[in-house]
Amino acid sequence: MQALHASLRPIPADPDSSEDDIEDESVNFREFVNEESDEESDEESDEESDLKLKWTKKTQQVRVENYVHTPGPTSHLPSSRGVTSFFDLMFSRKVLDLIRKQTNLYARQQILINPDPKCEEVTIGELKAWVGCLIAMGIDKKPDIQLYWDSTWKLPLVADRFTRDRFLQIKKYLHLADNKAIADNKTFSIDRLAKIRPLIEVLVENFKKQYIPNAHLTLDEDMCKFKGRNLMKQYMRAKIVKWGYRVWKLCDAATAYVLNFEVYTGAEKGKVTIDLASSVTKRLTSAYKGKNHIIIMDNYFTNVPLFVDLLNTSTYACGTIRSRRKYLPESFREKKERKQGEHEFWQSNNLVATIWQDKRPVYLLSTCCESSGDDTVSRKGADGKIREVPCPPSVKLYTTYMGGVDRSDRMVRTYSSSRRSKKWWYRLFCYCIDTALANSYILYNHSQNHQQLTYFQYVEQVTLGLIGTTSRVKRVQPSSEKKKKAKRSHPLQVSGEHWPIKTNKRQRCRYCASHAKKKSQTIYACESCQVHLCIDKCFKLYHTRS
């Protein structure tokens, strides 16, 4: 069994919509009650802890300290700065220097093994333009990267900036960490993300530095698409992206800004599921302890010891919970007949465990909500009419703020630059670019000095700005007016000696290149004409063409 259980959310009919989209402030709660595994229950029952709680059905006052920080971007750019400046706050010079340094280092290492006379060192300006081309390819998706330079299907924005060979050469040597240092330090055997860890650390540092979040934060998971062979690959049947790397994200619930994220690298020896979920939560929220934040999470993360630990650091939490979790009241698992809208609660100081009857029982735990209130949610009846159903405060809080990560996921997927590659970490690299782009858009929208743009308009302008970047030494790509090479015309009914010879280098057949649909390569050439030709048919056709 995999260490992490699949998310239990239903997939929406509209593939562009988020799993946690809420219509009329209602929510489709997971069917987590009957889908809990016996294995997880056994794991939790084996835990040893001295945590003792006294649950009561009497209402107690829930004390919650106010959040006093002013949310918003920490950098305020003047109106004279373009949209690319906001992307530079996320994908900073430090990030570009890291990629440039490691890419050039890897290229030099590879050239010693396989000489590549055409290889040139990549510059910062060229690298920014290359990233811009990746984003442009995410807007205009083509099944094969070669098509961006095809005479029929090419994308001029990319084709006029880079030659195909140069673009693919940068992609070939793209690197984010020193392989030799990883091997010498034996880091890779410990950290499976060693090849992309430096980039993730710098990006997360930028994410935290550039934005002060609101009081409510959302903790949930996302999937980075990947179908290759890798130990970290996960299958999650209830996700839109079913195969890939599992990514835990902490987002600002109001704006969907990604504050921190972590890629799941596999089960840790001796760690049970509940310990893993708690440790992930503590790591992601460590920078926001003691600030009176409220963390909203789903039933995978929610457990009583975690909520107690967070409360001790002045961090509040609310989330759905699985009824078999340990330390809950004994009567919490009992099945009772309730009408829709009815609820029952148990309280231990700030801890409030609630069962609310929707179409099915919904189990919640919170440290920031009163046990009862006058809140309602909208529900559609059998007759199609919308009516208000009473609900406890924890349900209202959960339905209002749980969608933060899902809105972020939707933005990351919309114009994703992700593409297949032989490098297992390349999908994660593209995921980092897409996340940085989405975060920079949120910063832009919160800037009072700039006009509001849709996400597409913003991505479009960032792309044009990056591709138009020039280097101080030279242009990223020479002028599109390339010198036309004189084409050697085919001989017509030639006379004299034309004999086939075997060469040391395999090249494309000259006749196939201009006449045949299938462009073959051959090691045979004409001794007199000095062109490669297929020996079976093309040699004769080339020399006798009228």
N, C-alpha and C positions, 0 to 999 in steps of 0.2 A: 504493500500500500504506500502511496506517495506520502511524504511528510506533511504536505499541505493539502487540505480538502478543496475540491472544486467549489467555486462560488455557486450559490444556490438560487441565483436570480433568474427569472424567466427572460428569454430573449424577446425583445419587442418585434412586432411585425415589420416595422419600418427600420431597415438596417442603418439609417442615418441617425436614428434617435438613440438616446442614452438608455442604459438598462434601468436607471433609477429616475427616469423622467416622471414628474409629478403633475397630474392634470387636476386643476381645481384643489390644490393643496392636499391631494390624496396620494397614497403610495401603494404599490403592489408589494406587499411584504413577502419575503421568501418563504418557501414551504420547508422551513428548517426543522419543524417539530418531528416529522416522521422520517426524515432523511439522515439523522445522525447515525453514525456507525457505532456498532458495539465496541469496536476496537478503541475508538476515542474515549468512550465511556470508561472502559477498563483502564486506559492510561491515566485518566483523571482520578479514578478511585485509588490508584496506587500512590498518588502524591501524598507526601507527609508535610503537614504544616500545623503551626500552633495558632492559626487564625481562628478566633472564636467570636461569633456574632450573636447578638440576642435580637431576634426578629419579633416585631410586635405589629398588631393591626391597628394600633392607636396612631393618630396623626401627630407627627413631630415637626418642629420647625426645621426647614432646610436652610442652612446658612451658606450664602454664596457671595464672595467678595466681588466688587465691581471691577471691570476691566478698564484701566485708566489710560492706556496708550492710544496715541493718535495714529490710525491706520493709513497706509498709502505709500507711494514711492519715496525713497530716501534721496534720490537724485532728481532735481528739477531742471530740465533742459529748456533753454530759451526757444522762442519760436523760429529763430534762424537755423536751428539744428533740424536736419531732415529725419525721416523715419529710420534710416539706417543707424543713426546714433543710438536709438533705443535697442536695436538688436546688438549693437556693440557693447552695451552694458551687460548683456547676458553672455554673448560669445565674444569675450573681451580679448584684448591684445595678448594677455597671458595665455589664453586658450590657443590662439593662433600661433604664438611662439612655441608652445608645447608641440603642436601638430607639425609645424615646419621643422623644428629641430629633430624630432623623432623620425619624420618621413625622410629627410635628407640623410640621417644616420643609417637608416635601414637600407636606403638606396645604395649608399657606399658599401655597406656590408654585402649586399647582393651582387653588386658589380664585380667584387673580388672573386665571386664564385662563377657567375655568368656575365661576362662583359657585355655592356650595353652602351655602345658609342653615342647613341642619340639621347641618352639620359642627361637631363640638366637639373640643377638644384631648384627646388620650388621656393618662391619668394612669398612674403606676406600678402602683397597685392594680388599675386596669382592665386594664392590659396583662398582669399576672400571671394574672388571671381568664381573659383571652382565650386565653393559652397553655394554661391548664388545660382550657379547652373544646376546643382542638385535640387535646390528648391524649385527652380523653373521646371525641372523634369517631374517634380511632384504635382505641379499644376497641370501640366500636359503629359499625361501618362502614355507611354508607348511600351509594347510588350518586349521589345529588344532595344538595348541601349544604342546599338549601331544605327537604328532608324533615325536618330536625331541628326545624323549626317547624310542620310540617304537623299538622293536627288529628288525623290517624290515626296517623302514624308518628313523631311528635315525640319528642325526648329531653328530658324535663323538666329534667334537670340543666343542660342548655345553654339551653333555651328560657325557663326561669324566671330565668336570670341575665342574658341579653342578649336584646334584641329582635332580630329577624332583620336589620332595616335597620342597627342599630348595629354588629352583629357584622360584617356585610359591609362597612360603612363603614371599620372599622378595617383589614380585609383589603385594601380598595381603596387606602388611603393608606399601608399598611405599607411602610417603607423602612429601609435600613440604611446608606446613604451619601448624601452630598450630590451630586446630579447636576451642579450648577453647578460645584462644585469639581473633579469628575472631568473635565468639559468644559474648564475653564480650565487645568488641569494636564496635559491630554492624557494622563491616566492610562489611560483605557479602551482606547486603541489599543495600549498596552504590556501592561497587566494586564487580561485578559479577566474576571477575578473581582473587578474593582474595586467592583462594587455589593454584594458580600457579603464582601469581604476584611476589613473592620473587625471583623465579627462572628467570623469564623474565627480571627483573631489573638487576640482576647480569650478565646475559648473554649479554644484550645490553651494559652494562658498559664495558665488555671485548671486544665486537665487536668494539666499538668506540676507545678504548685504543690501540688496536693492529694494527690499519691500518689507514694510511693517504690517503684519496681518491684522484682520479684525478679531473680535473675541472668539468667534466660532471657527473651528478647524475641522476638516474632514479627513479621516484616515480610511483608505480603501486600496484595492488592488487594480492593476491594469495588466494587459498582455502586450508584449512587443513581439510582433509576428516573426516566426522562425520555424522552418521545417527541416533543417539539416540535422546532422548527427552531433549531439552535444549532451553531456550529462545534466546540464541545467534546463534542458527543454521540458516544458510541462504541457499536459493536455487538460483543458478545462471545457467541459461540454456545454456549459451554460453561457459561455462568453461568445461574442461575435467573432473575435479572433481566438480560435480554439487551440492552436499550436503555437508555442513560442516561449519567450522568457517571461517569467512572472515578475512584475514590478510593483512594489508597495510605494504608495505616494501619500504625502501629507500636503493638503491643499487648504488655502483660505476658502471657507465655505461660501462667502459672498461673491468672490471674484473668480474662483477656480485657479488662482495663481498657485503654481507648484512651489512649495517651500523646501521640501526635501523628498528624496526618493531613494529607493534601495532595490537592487536586483537580487532575487532569490537565487542562491547558488547551490542549493541542494540540502538534504537533511543533515543535521549535525548529529554526530554519534552520541547516543545517550540522552538526546533531548526529545521530549514528547511534544505533541502539537501545541498544547496550551502554553508550555514554556517558550516555544518558538514565537508564538503570536505575541506574548507579553514582552519578550526581549526586543522584537521588531518595533513594537509600539514605543518602548522606552527610548530606543536609539533615535527614532525619527522625531520624537517630541522633546529630546533632551535640551535643545536650544530654547525651548519655550516654557520651561518649568518655572514655577513661582510667579507667573504673570497673570494668573486667574483666567487662563484660556478654558474653553469648553470643547472637548474633543468628541466628535460624533463618529461612531464606528459601527460595523455590522457584527453579526453573531460569531464570526470566526475569531475576532479579537476580544470580544467582551467576556470578561470573567471577573469574579469578585476580588481575588487578590490584586489583580492589576488595578482595578478601580480604587482600592484602598491605598495602594502605593502612590497612584497619581494624586489622590486627595491629600496625602501627606506632603506633597510638593506644591500645594495650592494650584492644582490643575484638576478641573472637573471633567466629567465624561458622561455620555449618554449613548445607549445603543441597544439593539436587539440582542437577545441572549438565548442560548440553547437551554432547554428546560433541564437537561441532565448535568449541567455544570455543578461543581461542588460548592458547598457553603451556602446554597440557596435554602429557603425554608422547606421543611419536609413536605408541607402541603402544596408546594409550588407545582409539583408534578401531577397532582391529582386532577383528573378530568371531570369537569362539571358542565352542566348545561347552562349556557348563558345566552341572553338575547344580544343582538348586535348593538354595540355601543356601551354595554355594561363592562365594568372592570373591577378587579380586585387587587389589593396592594398589601405588601408587607414592608416594614420600615425598620432600619437600624441606624439611628442618627441620620446622616446625610444619604445613606444608601437606601434607595427605594426600588424594590422589585415589584413589577406590575404585570398582570395578565389582562389584556384587553381583547374583547371579542369583536372581531371583524367578521369576515366570512368564516375565518378560522381563528383559533386563539393566537394572539401575538404576545410574545414574552419580551419584556424590556427591563433594563437595569439602568439606573441613573444616580448621580451624586449632586445634581444641580436642579432637580425639578421637584415641585411639591407633589404630594401623593394624589391630590384631586384638584379639579379646576372646572372652568366653564368653557373649555375649548371644544371645537368641533372640526370635523373633516367632511368633505363632500363625497357622497357615494351615489352611484346610479342604481336605482331600484329595478325590479323585474319589468316594470311598466315603462322603463326608459327615462323616468323623471329623476332629476338630481335632488337629493335631500341632504340635510346636515345631520351627521351622526355624532353624538357626544364622544369625547375621547379625553384621556388624562393628559396633563402637560407634557409628559415624556414623548408621547406619540406625536403631538404637534411639533415639538422641537426636532424630533427625528425626521419627520416628513419635510420640514422646512429646510434643513441644512445638510442632509445626507448626500445630496446630489453634486457636491463640489468636485469630487474626483471624476465623476462621470462626465461633467461638462468639460473638464480638462482633457479627458480621454478623447472626447469628440473633436475638440480643436486639434489635438495632436494627429488624429487620423485623417482629418479633412483634406489636407494637401501634403500628405506624408511623402518624404523624399526616400523612403525605404525601398531597397531594391536587392535582388539576389546577389550573393557574392561568395567567393570561396573562403573568405575570412569569416569565422563564426561570430566575431564581434562587430561586423560591419552593420548589421541591423540595429544593434544597440547604439552605434555611432550616429546613425540616421535618427534614431529615436531621441537622442540628446539634442540634435539640431532642431527637430520638430518641437520639442519641449521648450527649448530656448526661444524659438520663434513665437510660440503661444504666450510665454511669459512676457516677452518684450511687447507684444500687442496689448496686454493688460496694462503694462506701464504706460504705453502710449495713450490708451484711452483714459487714463487717470491724470494725464498732463493737461493742465488748463490752458497752456499756450499753443495747443495744436488742435486743428479741426478734427472732428470725429470721422472715423473711417470704418467701413465694414472689414471683416477679417480678410476677405479676398483682396480688397483694395490695399490693405496694409501689406499683405504678403507680396502682392504685385510690385508695390513701390520698393520694398526691401530688396526684392530680387533684382530689379533694374539698378538700384543703387550699388549692390554688391558686384554685379557683373560689370558695371561701368568703372570699377575701381582700377586705378593705374598704379604701377610701381614707380618709385623715384628713379630707378636705374633704366627701366625700359617698360614699354607697354606689356600688359599681360599677354597679349596676342598681337602679332603684327597686323597691319591693315588687311582688311578682307580682300583688297585688290591684289591677289597673288599673281605672281608671274606665271604666265601660261607656258608650260613646257611644249616644245615643238613635237607634235606627234609624228612618229615614223609611219609613213603610209605603206599599205600593203603592196608588194610587187605584183605587177600584172603580167602573166605569162612569161616569167623570167627565164633566162637562159644562163648557162654557165654551171659551175659546180656549187651545189647546195647540198651539203651532207649533214646528217644528224650526228651530234656528238654528245657524250655524257658529261654533265658538269657536276661540281661538288655542292651546288646550291639548288634547292628546290624552289621554283618560282611559278607564278600563275601563267598559264598558257596565253600567249598574245591573241590567238584567234578566238579562243573560248571567251576571253574577257570582253570582246566586242560583238560576238555573234551568238554564243550559246547561253542558255538559261543557267546551266550548271557551270560554274567557273572552276575548272580543274587546275591542279598544280602538277608540275612535271620537272624531272631533272634533265630532260633532253632539250637541246637547243640547236638552231641552225648555225653551222660554222661560219657561213658567209654573212648572214643577216644579223647574227648576234642577238637573237630573240628566242625565248623558250617556247616550245611547241609540243603538243601531244604527239607522240610518235605514230600512233595508229591512224588517225584521220586528219587531224588539224595540219600536220606537216605538209601533206599534199594539197589540201584546200587552200592553205595560206599562199603557196607558191604558184598555184594554177588559177587563182581567182580572176575572173574577167569582169 
